[in-house]
Amino acid sequence: MTTDTDKIGTKLSADVQENRVFFTRHALAELVEDQITTEEVLEALVFVQVLENYAQHQRGACCLVAGLTTKGRW
């Protein structure tokens, strides 16, 4: 049985592989602050696990995810 979070994870992975991901200025600033590269985020999104789905978030649908880079970084 496929859950909504499974479907979201599959869509995120496909979006990365098909180059349909963009980063906002705010997201890029947060990445710099946390010393994370955009490449690491994209790697982690390929094999992503959706932890929580916020379909009704005030700023639009979003989710909390966990993923691992090829170097083993969360």
C-alpha positions in Angstrom: 0.0 0.0 0.0 1.4 3.4 -1.1 1.0 6.2 1.4 0.8 9.9 0.7 4.4 10.4 2.1 5.6 7.6 -0.2 4.1 9.4 -3.2 5.6 12.7 -2.1 9.1 11.1 -1.8 8.8 9.5 -5.2 7.8 12.9 -6.7 10.7 14.7 -5.0 13.1 12.1 -6.3 11.7 12.4 -9.8 11.9 16.2 -9.7 15.5 16.1 -8.7 16.4 13.7 -11.5 14.5 15.8 -14.1 16.1 19.1 -12.9 12.8 20.5 -11.6 14.1 21.8 -8.2 14.8 25.4 -7.4 16.1 27.1 -4.2 14.7 30.3 -2.8 17.1 33.1 -1.6 16.0 32.2 1.9 16.8 28.5 1.4 20.2 29.3 0.0 21.0 31.6 3.0 20.0 28.8 5.4 22.2 26.3 3.5 25.2 28.7 3.7 24.6 29.2 7.4 24.4 25.4 8.0 27.4 24.7 5.6 25.4 22.5 3.3 25.7 22.6 -0.5 22.9 22.5 -2.9 24.5 19.4 -4.4 24.2 17.7 -1.0 20.5 18.6 -0.8 19.9 17.3 -4.3 21.7 14.0 -3.5 19.7 13.5 -0.3 16.5 14.2 -2.2 17.1 11.3 -4.6 16.6 8.7 -1.8 14.5 10.9 0.5 12.2 9.7 3.3 9.3 12.0 4.0 8.8 12.3 7.8 5.9 14.6 8.0 3.5 16.1 5.4 2.1 19.6 6.0 -0.5 19.6 3.2 -2.4 22.6 4.7 0.6 24.8 5.7 -0.2 28.5 5.7 2.5 29.2 3.0 1.5 26.2 0.9 1.9 22.5 0.9 5.3 21.4 2.3 6.9 18.5 4.1 9.7 17.5 6.5 12.2 15.1 4.9 15.3 13.2 5.8 17.9 12.0 3.3 21.5 10.9 3.1 24.2 12.2 0.8 26.7 9.9 -1.0 29.2 10.8 1.6 26.9 9.7 4.4 25.9 13.2 5.6 22.3 13.7 6.7 
